Amino acid sequence: MSKEDMGVIAKSDHELKLYYHPDNRIAKQSIAVAEATKAEKVLINLAEVKLTETQWGEISRLLDKDPSDLINTDHPFVKEKLSEHPEMDENQALKVLVHNPEVLNHPIAMRGKKVIQVKGINDIMKLQELDSKDAKLP
């Protein structure tokens, strides 16, 4: 197994990881939905936990997205510090995410090998296991 295959982020089918910034409008709802699952929860508050460029790079690869696709280009920081329509290469986007995680456009949920951007509160349901361990939400 090559170093690239191993990755730096631990993945477990029994664990639901949620990467979020508390300023994100859907973060609180995402946390509430995550709390309703029976999976072990790992809530990663990006205002308190600083991810590395390598970790952000792995998350973007797992999502099959360019790191710049994880950035909310309408965020005031982006508009004020970068430009109205920033063109960022992968390295620039990773640096922005490391130093200004509040620009993350959507919380990111991970369970096992499944990784999604949480654009609506029901998105986390896609990570629910189809067994009886998880609570059924209305």
CNS distance restraints for C-alpha pairs under 8 A (distance, minus, plus):
assign (resid   1 and name CA) (resid   5 and name CA) 6.19 0.50 0.50
assign (resid   1 and name CA) (resid   6 and name CA) 7.02 0.50 0.50
assign (resid   2 and name CA) (resid   6 and name CA) 6.70 0.50 0.50
assign (resid   3 and name CA) (resid   7 and name CA) 6.92 0.50 0.50
assign (resid   7 and name CA) (resid  58 and name CA) 6.92 0.50 0.50
assign (resid   8 and name CA) (resid  54 and name CA) 7.65 0.50 0.50
assign (resid   8 and name CA) (resid  55 and name CA) 6.51 0.50 0.50
assign (resid   8 and name CA) (resid  58 and name CA) 7.50 0.50 0.50
assign (resid   9 and name CA) (resid  55 and name CA) 6.79 0.50 0.50
assign (resid   9 and name CA) (resid  58 and name CA) 7.65 0.50 0.50
assign (resid  11 and name CA) (resid  15 and name CA) 7.55 0.50 0.50
assign (resid  11 and name CA) (resid 110 and name CA) 7.77 0.50 0.50
assign (resid  11 and name CA) (resid 111 and name CA) 6.77 0.50 0.50
assign (resid  11 and name CA) (resid 112 and name CA) 4.88 0.50 0.50
assign (resid  11 and name CA) (resid 113 and name CA) 6.58 0.50 0.50
assign (resid  12 and name CA) (resid  16 and name CA) 7.83 0.50 0.50
assign (resid  12 and name CA) (resid 111 and name CA) 6.22 0.50 0.50
assign (resid  12 and name CA) (resid 112 and name CA) 4.37 0.50 0.50
assign (resid  12 and name CA) (resid 113 and name CA) 7.68 0.50 0.50
assign (resid  13 and name CA) (resid 111 and name CA) 5.42 0.50 0.50
assign (resid  13 and name CA) (resid 112 and name CA) 4.02 0.50 0.50
assign (resid  13 and name CA) (resid 113 and name CA) 7.56 0.50 0.50
assign (resid  14 and name CA) (resid  39 and name CA) 5.47 0.50 0.50
assign (resid  14 and name CA) (resid  40 and name CA) 6.11 0.50 0.50
assign (resid  14 and name CA) (resid 111 and name CA) 7.24 0.50 0.50
assign (resid  14 and name CA) (resid 112 and name CA) 7.33 0.50 0.50
assign (resid  15 and name CA) (resid  39 and name CA) 5.40 0.50 0.50
assign (resid  15 and name CA) (resid  40 and name CA) 4.61 0.50 0.50
assign (resid  15 and name CA) (resid  41 and name CA) 5.74 0.50 0.50
assign (resid  15 and name CA) (resid  42 and name CA) 7.02 0.50 0.50
assign (resid  15 and name CA) (resid 111 and name CA) 5.82 0.50 0.50
assign (resid  15 and name CA) (resid 112 and name CA) 7.15 0.50 0.50
assign (resid  16 and name CA) (resid  34 and name CA) 7.38 0.50 0.50
assign (resid  16 and name CA) (resid  39 and name CA) 5.97 0.50 0.50
assign (resid  16 and name CA) (resid  40 and name CA) 6.02 0.50 0.50
assign (resid  16 and name CA) (resid  41 and name CA) 4.90 0.50 0.50
assign (resid  16 and name CA) (resid  42 and name CA) 6.11 0.50 0.50
assign (resid  16 and name CA) (resid 109 and name CA) 6.93 0.50 0.50
assign (resid  16 and name CA) (resid 110 and name CA) 5.73 0.50 0.50
assign (resid  16 and name CA) (resid 111 and name CA) 4.77 0.50 0.50
assign (resid  16 and name CA) (resid 112 and name CA) 7.85 0.50 0.50
assign (resid  17 and name CA) (resid  41 and name CA) 5.96 0.50 0.50
assign (resid  17 and name CA) (resid  42 and name CA) 4.65 0.50 0.50
assign (resid  17 and name CA) (resid  43 and name CA) 5.87 0.50 0.50
assign (resid  17 and name CA) (resid  44 and name CA) 7.21 0.50 0.50
assign (resid  17 and name CA) (resid 109 and name CA) 5.54 0.50 0.50
assign (resid  17 and name CA) (resid 110 and name CA) 4.98 0.50 0.50
assign (resid  17 and name CA) (resid 111 and name CA) 6.38 0.50 0.50
assign (resid  18 and name CA) (resid  31 and name CA) 7.60 0.50 0.50
assign (resid  18 and name CA) (resid  34 and name CA) 7.84 0.50 0.50
assign (resid  18 and name CA) (resid  41 and name CA) 7.75 0.50 0.50
assign (resid  18 and name CA) (resid  42 and name CA) 6.34 0.50 0.50
assign (resid  18 and name CA) (resid  43 and name CA) 4.99 0.50 0.50
assign (resid  18 and name CA) (resid  44 and name CA) 5.86 0.50 0.50
assign (resid  18 and name CA) (resid 107 and name CA) 6.83 0.50 0.50
assign (resid  18 and name CA) (resid 108 and name CA) 5.67 0.50 0.50
assign (resid  18 and name CA) (resid 109 and name CA) 4.45 0.50 0.50
assign (resid  18 and name CA) (resid 110 and name CA) 6.43 0.50 0.50
assign (resid  19 and name CA) (resid  43 and name CA) 6.40 0.50 0.50
assign (resid  19 and name CA) (resid  44 and name CA) 4.76 0.50 0.50
assign (resid  19 and name CA) (resid  45 and name CA) 6.32 0.50 0.50
assign (resid  19 and name CA) (resid  46 and name CA) 6.72 0.50 0.50
assign (resid  19 and name CA) (resid 107 and name CA) 5.56 0.50 0.50
assign (resid  19 and name CA) (resid 108 and name CA) 5.02 0.50 0.50
assign (resid  19 and name CA) (resid 109 and name CA) 6.32 0.50 0.50
assign (resid  20 and name CA) (resid  24 and name CA) 7.32 0.50 0.50
assign (resid  20 and name CA) (resid  27 and name CA) 6.00 0.50 0.50
assign (resid  20 and name CA) (resid  43 and name CA) 7.74 0.50 0.50
assign (resid  20 and name CA) (resid  44 and name CA) 6.26 0.50 0.50
assign (resid  20 and name CA) (resid  45 and name CA) 5.43 0.50 0.50
assign (resid  20 and name CA) (resid  46 and name CA) 5.80 0.50 0.50
assign (resid  20 and name CA) (resid 104 and name CA) 7.88 0.50 0.50
assign (resid  20 and name CA) (resid 106 and name CA) 7.48 0.50 0.50
assign (resid  20 and name CA) (resid 107 and name CA) 4.51 0.50 0.50
assign (resid  20 and name CA) (resid 108 and name CA) 6.57 0.50 0.50
assign (resid  21 and name CA) (resid  27 and name CA) 6.70 0.50 0.50
assign (resid  21 and name CA) (resid  45 and name CA) 5.63 0.50 0.50
assign (resid  21 and name CA) (resid  46 and name CA) 5.02 0.50 0.50
assign (resid  21 and name CA) (resid  47 and name CA) 5.90 0.50 0.50
assign (resid  21 and name CA) (resid 101 and name CA) 6.88 0.50 0.50
assign (resid  21 and name CA) (resid 102 and name CA) 5.70 0.50 0.50
assign (resid  21 and name CA) (resid 104 and name CA) 7.36 0.50 0.50
assign (resid  21 and name CA) (resid 107 and name CA) 7.14 0.50 0.50
assign (resid  22 and name CA) (resid  27 and name CA) 5.98 0.50 0.50
assign (resid  22 and name CA) (resid  28 and name CA) 7.22 0.50 0.50
assign (resid  22 and name CA) (resid  45 and name CA) 6.82 0.50 0.50
assign (resid  22 and name CA) (resid  46 and name CA) 7.71 0.50 0.50
assign (resid  22 and name CA) (resid  47 and name CA) 7.05 0.50 0.50
assign (resid  23 and name CA) (resid  27 and name CA) 7.45 0.50 0.50
assign (resid  23 and name CA) (resid 102 and name CA) 6.76 0.50 0.50
assign (resid  24 and name CA) (resid 102 and name CA) 7.40 0.50 0.50
assign (resid  24 and name CA) (resid 105 and name CA) 7.69 0.50 0.50
assign (resid  24 and name CA) (resid 106 and name CA) 7.32 0.50 0.50
assign (resid  24 and name CA) (resid 107 and name CA) 7.66 0.50 0.50
assign (resid  26 and name CA) (resid  30 and name CA) 6.05 0.50 0.50
assign (resid  26 and name CA) (resid 106 and name CA) 7.63 0.50 0.50
assign (resid  26 and name CA) (resid 107 and name CA) 7.53 0.50 0.50
assign (resid  26 and name CA) (resid 119 and name CA) 7.62 0.50 0.50
assign (resid  26 and name CA) (resid 120 and name CA) 7.27 0.50 0.50
assign (resid  26 and name CA) (resid 121 and name CA) 7.30 0.50 0.50
assign (resid  27 and name CA) (resid  31 and name CA) 6.18 0.50 0.50
assign (resid  27 and name CA) (resid 107 and name CA) 6.34 0.50 0.50
assign (resid  28 and name CA) (resid  32 and name CA) 6.33 0.50 0.50
assign (resid  29 and name CA) (resid  33 and name CA) 6.30 0.50 0.50
assign (resid  29 and name CA) (resid 121 and name CA) 6.24 0.50 0.50
assign (resid  30 and name CA) (resid  34 and name CA) 6.10 0.50 0.50
assign (resid  30 and name CA) (resid 107 and name CA) 7.66 0.50 0.50
assign (resid  30 and name CA) (resid 118 and name CA) 7.39 0.50 0.50
assign (resid  30 and name CA) (resid 121 and name CA) 5.62 0.50 0.50
assign (resid  30 and name CA) (resid 124 and name CA) 7.32 0.50 0.50
assign (resid  31 and name CA) (resid  35 and name CA) 6.05 0.50 0.50
assign (resid  31 and name CA) (resid  43 and name CA) 7.65 0.50 0.50
assign (resid  32 and name CA) (resid  36 and name CA) 6.53 0.50 0.50
assign (resid  33 and name CA) (resid  37 and name CA) 7.01 0.50 0.50
assign (resid  33 and name CA) (resid 121 and name CA) 6.88 0.50 0.50
assign (resid  33 and name CA) (resid 122 and name CA) 7.97 0.50 0.50
assign (resid  33 and name CA) (resid 124 and name CA) 7.03 0.50 0.50
assign (resid  34 and name CA) (resid  41 and name CA) 7.10 0.50 0.50
assign (resid  34 and name CA) (resid 124 and name CA) 6.96 0.50 0.50
assign (resid  35 and name CA) (resid  41 and name CA) 7.19 0.50 0.50
assign (resid  36 and name CA) (resid 134 and name CA) 7.83 0.50 0.50
assign (resid  36 and name CA) (resid 135 and name CA) 6.42 0.50 0.50
assign (resid  36 and name CA) (resid 137 and name CA) 7.68 0.50 0.50
assign (resid  37 and name CA) (resid 128 and name CA) 7.31 0.50 0.50
assign (resid  37 and name CA) (resid 134 and name CA) 5.07 0.50 0.50
assign (resid  37 and name CA) (resid 135 and name CA) 5.66 0.50 0.50
assign (resid  38 and name CA) (resid 133 and name CA) 5.85 0.50 0.50
assign (resid  38 and name CA) (resid 134 and name CA) 4.67 0.50 0.50
assign (resid  38 and name CA) (resid 135 and name CA) 6.47 0.50 0.50
assign (resid  39 and name CA) (resid 133 and name CA) 7.75 0.50 0.50
assign (resid  39 and name CA) (resid 134 and name CA) 6.96 0.50 0.50
assign (resid  44 and name CA) (resid  49 and name CA) 6.66 0.50 0.50
assign (resid  45 and name CA) (resid  49 and name CA) 5.95 0.50 0.50
assign (resid  46 and name CA) (resid  50 and name CA) 6.12 0.50 0.50
assign (resid  46 and name CA) (resid  51 and name CA) 7.60 0.50 0.50
assign (resid  46 and name CA) (resid 101 and name CA) 6.07 0.50 0.50
assign (resid  46 and name CA) (resid 102 and name CA) 7.50 0.50 0.50
assign (resid  47 and name CA) (resid 101 and name CA) 7.04 0.50 0.50
assign (resid  47 and name CA) (resid 102 and name CA) 7.31 0.50 0.50
assign (resid  50 and name CA) (resid  98 and name CA) 6.54 0.50 0.50
assign (resid  50 and name CA) (resid  99 and name CA) 7.95 0.50 0.50
assign (resid  51 and name CA) (resid  55 and name CA) 5.95 0.50 0.50
assign (resid  51 and name CA) (resid  56 and name CA) 6.60 0.50 0.50
assign (resid  51 and name CA) (resid  98 and name CA) 5.99 0.50 0.50
assign (resid  52 and name CA) (resid  56 and name CA) 6.29 0.50 0.50
assign (resid  52 and name CA) (resid  98 and name CA) 6.05 0.50 0.50
assign (resid  53 and name CA) (resid  57 and name CA) 5.91 0.50 0.50
assign (resid  53 and name CA) (resid  94 and name CA) 5.41 0.50 0.50
assign (resid  53 and name CA) (resid  95 and name CA) 6.61 0.50 0.50
assign (resid  53 and name CA) (resid  97 and name CA) 7.86 0.50 0.50
assign (resid  53 and name CA) (resid  98 and name CA) 6.23 0.50 0.50
assign (resid  54 and name CA) (resid  58 and name CA) 6.17 0.50 0.50
assign (resid  55 and name CA) (resid  59 and name CA) 6.19 0.50 0.50
assign (resid  56 and name CA) (resid  60 and name CA) 6.18 0.50 0.50
assign (resid  56 and name CA) (resid  67 and name CA) 7.38 0.50 0.50
assign (resid  56 and name CA) (resid  94 and name CA) 6.43 0.50 0.50
assign (resid  56 and name CA) (resid  97 and name CA) 7.31 0.50 0.50
assign (resid  56 and name CA) (resid  98 and name CA) 7.59 0.50 0.50
assign (resid  57 and name CA) (resid  61 and name CA) 6.20 0.50 0.50
assign (resid  57 and name CA) (resid  67 and name CA) 6.71 0.50 0.50
assign (resid  57 and name CA) (resid  94 and name CA) 6.89 0.50 0.50
assign (resid  58 and name CA) (resid  62 and name CA) 6.08 0.50 0.50
assign (resid  59 and name CA) (resid  63 and name CA) 6.23 0.50 0.50
assign (resid  60 and name CA) (resid  64 and name CA) 6.02 0.50 0.50
assign (resid  60 and name CA) (resid  65 and name CA) 5.15 0.50 0.50
assign (resid  60 and name CA) (resid  66 and name CA) 6.00 0.50 0.50
assign (resid  60 and name CA) (resid  67 and name CA) 5.43 0.50 0.50
assign (resid  60 and name CA) (resid  70 and name CA) 7.50 0.50 0.50
assign (resid  61 and name CA) (resid  65 and name CA) 6.01 0.50 0.50
assign (resid  61 and name CA) (resid  66 and name CA) 7.34 0.50 0.50
assign (resid  62 and name CA) (resid 115 and name CA) 6.39 0.50 0.50
assign (resid  63 and name CA) (resid 115 and name CA) 5.99 0.50 0.50
assign (resid  63 and name CA) (resid 116 and name CA) 6.38 0.50 0.50
assign (resid  63 and name CA) (resid 117 and name CA) 7.74 0.50 0.50
assign (resid  65 and name CA) (resid  69 and name CA) 6.21 0.50 0.50
assign (resid  65 and name CA) (resid  70 and name CA) 7.66 0.50 0.50
assign (resid  66 and name CA) (resid  70 and name CA) 7.38 0.50 0.50
assign (resid  66 and name CA) (resid  90 and name CA) 6.78 0.50 0.50
assign (resid  67 and name CA) (resid  71 and name CA) 7.34 0.50 0.50
assign (resid  67 and name CA) (resid  90 and name CA) 5.87 0.50 0.50
assign (resid  67 and name CA) (resid  93 and name CA) 5.66 0.50 0.50
assign (resid  67 and name CA) (resid  94 and name CA) 6.18 0.50 0.50
assign (resid  68 and name CA) (resid  88 and name CA) 6.37 0.50 0.50
assign (resid  68 and name CA) (resid  89 and name CA) 7.25 0.50 0.50
assign (resid  68 and name CA) (resid  90 and name CA) 6.56 0.50 0.50
assign (resid  68 and name CA) (resid  93 and name CA) 5.02 0.50 0.50
assign (resid  68 and name CA) (resid  94 and name CA) 7.65 0.50 0.50
assign (resid  70 and name CA) (resid 104 and name CA) 5.69 0.50 0.50
assign (resid  70 and name CA) (resid 105 and name CA) 5.70 0.50 0.50
assign (resid  70 and name CA) (resid 106 and name CA) 7.31 0.50 0.50
assign (resid  71 and name CA) (resid  93 and name CA) 7.65 0.50 0.50
assign (resid  71 and name CA) (resid  97 and name CA) 7.49 0.50 0.50
assign (resid  71 and name CA) (resid 103 and name CA) 5.49 0.50 0.50
assign (resid  71 and name CA) (resid 104 and name CA) 4.89 0.50 0.50
assign (resid  71 and name CA) (resid 105 and name CA) 5.18 0.50 0.50
assign (resid  72 and name CA) (resid  78 and name CA) 7.72 0.50 0.50
assign (resid  72 and name CA) (resid 103 and name CA) 5.42 0.50 0.50
assign (resid  72 and name CA) (resid 104 and name CA) 5.90 0.50 0.50
assign (resid  72 and name CA) (resid 105 and name CA) 4.36 0.50 0.50
assign (resid  73 and name CA) (resid  78 and name CA) 5.84 0.50 0.50
assign (resid  73 and name CA) (resid  79 and name CA) 7.03 0.50 0.50
assign (resid  73 and name CA) (resid  84 and name CA) 7.58 0.50 0.50
assign (resid  73 and name CA) (resid  85 and name CA) 7.05 0.50 0.50
assign (resid  73 and name CA) (resid  86 and name CA) 7.27 0.50 0.50
assign (resid  73 and name CA) (resid 103 and name CA) 7.71 0.50 0.50
assign (resid  74 and name CA) (resid  78 and name CA) 6.80 0.50 0.50
assign (resid  74 and name CA) (resid  79 and name CA) 6.56 0.50 0.50
assign (resid  74 and name CA) (resid  84 and name CA) 7.81 0.50 0.50
assign (resid  75 and name CA) (resid  79 and name CA) 6.41 0.50 0.50
assign (resid  75 and name CA) (resid 103 and name CA) 6.04 0.50 0.50
assign (resid  76 and name CA) (resid  80 and name CA) 5.91 0.50 0.50
assign (resid  77 and name CA) (resid  81 and name CA) 5.69 0.50 0.50
assign (resid  77 and name CA) (resid  82 and name CA) 7.57 0.50 0.50
assign (resid  77 and name CA) (resid 103 and name CA) 7.32 0.50 0.50
assign (resid  78 and name CA) (resid  82 and name CA) 5.12 0.50 0.50
assign (resid  78 and name CA) (resid  83 and name CA) 6.36 0.50 0.50
assign (resid  78 and name CA) (resid  84 and name CA) 7.47 0.50 0.50
assign (resid  78 and name CA) (resid  86 and name CA) 7.68 0.50 0.50
assign (resid  78 and name CA) (resid 103 and name CA) 7.39 0.50 0.50
assign (resid  79 and name CA) (resid  83 and name CA) 4.83 0.50 0.50
assign (resid  79 and name CA) (resid  84 and name CA) 4.96 0.50 0.50
assign (resid  79 and name CA) (resid  85 and name CA) 7.73 0.50 0.50
assign (resid  80 and name CA) (resid  84 and name CA) 7.91 0.50 0.50
assign (resid  82 and name CA) (resid  86 and name CA) 6.12 0.50 0.50
assign (resid  88 and name CA) (resid  92 and name CA) 5.60 0.50 0.50
assign (resid  88 and name CA) (resid  93 and name CA) 5.72 0.50 0.50
assign (resid  89 and name CA) (resid  93 and name CA) 6.18 0.50 0.50
assign (resid  90 and name CA) (resid  94 and name CA) 6.17 0.50 0.50
assign (resid  91 and name CA) (resid  95 and name CA) 6.26 0.50 0.50
assign (resid  92 and name CA) (resid  96 and name CA) 6.27 0.50 0.50
assign (resid  93 and name CA) (resid  97 and name CA) 6.26 0.50 0.50
assign (resid  94 and name CA) (resid  98 and name CA) 6.17 0.50 0.50
assign (resid  95 and name CA) (resid  99 and name CA) 6.13 0.50 0.50
assign (resid  96 and name CA) (resid 100 and name CA) 5.43 0.50 0.50
assign (resid  96 and name CA) (resid 101 and name CA) 7.26 0.50 0.50
assign (resid  97 and name CA) (resid 101 and name CA) 4.77 0.50 0.50
assign (resid  97 and name CA) (resid 102 and name CA) 7.89 0.50 0.50
assign (resid  97 and name CA) (resid 103 and name CA) 6.96 0.50 0.50
assign (resid  97 and name CA) (resid 104 and name CA) 6.95 0.50 0.50
assign (resid 106 and name CA) (resid 117 and name CA) 5.72 0.50 0.50
assign (resid 106 and name CA) (resid 118 and name CA) 5.60 0.50 0.50
assign (resid 106 and name CA) (resid 119 and name CA) 5.89 0.50 0.50
assign (resid 107 and name CA) (resid 117 and name CA) 5.88 0.50 0.50
assign (resid 107 and name CA) (resid 118 and name CA) 5.24 0.50 0.50
assign (resid 107 and name CA) (resid 119 and name CA) 7.53 0.50 0.50
assign (resid 108 and name CA) (resid 115 and name CA) 7.11 0.50 0.50
assign (resid 108 and name CA) (resid 116 and name CA) 5.76 0.50 0.50
assign (resid 108 and name CA) (resid 117 and name CA) 4.53 0.50 0.50
assign (resid 108 and name CA) (resid 118 and name CA) 5.71 0.50 0.50
assign (resid 109 and name CA) (resid 115 and name CA) 5.76 0.50 0.50
assign (resid 109 and name CA) (resid 116 and name CA) 5.44 0.50 0.50
assign (resid 109 and name CA) (resid 117 and name CA) 6.34 0.50 0.50
assign (resid 109 and name CA) (resid 118 and name CA) 6.63 0.50 0.50
assign (resid 109 and name CA) (resid 124 and name CA) 6.87 0.50 0.50
assign (resid 110 and name CA) (resid 114 and name CA) 5.72 0.50 0.50
assign (resid 110 and name CA) (resid 115 and name CA) 4.37 0.50 0.50
assign (resid 110 and name CA) (resid 116 and name CA) 6.53 0.50 0.50
assign (resid 110 and name CA) (resid 127 and name CA) 7.60 0.50 0.50
assign (resid 111 and name CA) (resid 115 and name CA) 6.54 0.50 0.50
assign (resid 111 and name CA) (resid 127 and name CA) 6.29 0.50 0.50
assign (resid 114 and name CA) (resid 127 and name CA) 6.96 0.50 0.50
assign (resid 116 and name CA) (resid 123 and name CA) 7.73 0.50 0.50
assign (resid 116 and name CA) (resid 124 and name CA) 7.99 0.50 0.50
assign (resid 117 and name CA) (resid 123 and name CA) 7.84 0.50 0.50
assign (resid 118 and name CA) (resid 123 and name CA) 5.54 0.50 0.50
assign (resid 118 and name CA) (resid 124 and name CA) 6.64 0.50 0.50
assign (resid 119 and name CA) (resid 123 and name CA) 6.77 0.50 0.50
assign (resid 122 and name CA) (resid 126 and name CA) 7.49 0.50 0.50
assign (resid 123 and name CA) (resid 127 and name CA) 7.74 0.50 0.50
assign (resid 124 and name CA) (resid 128 and name CA) 7.12 0.50 0.50
assign (resid 128 and name CA) (resid 134 and name CA) 6.78 0.50 0.50
assign (resid 129 and name CA) (resid 133 and name CA) 7.75 0.50 0.50
assign (resid 129 and name CA) (resid 134 and name CA) 6.80 0.50 0.50
assign (resid 130 and name CA) (resid 134 and name CA) 7.89 0.50 0.50
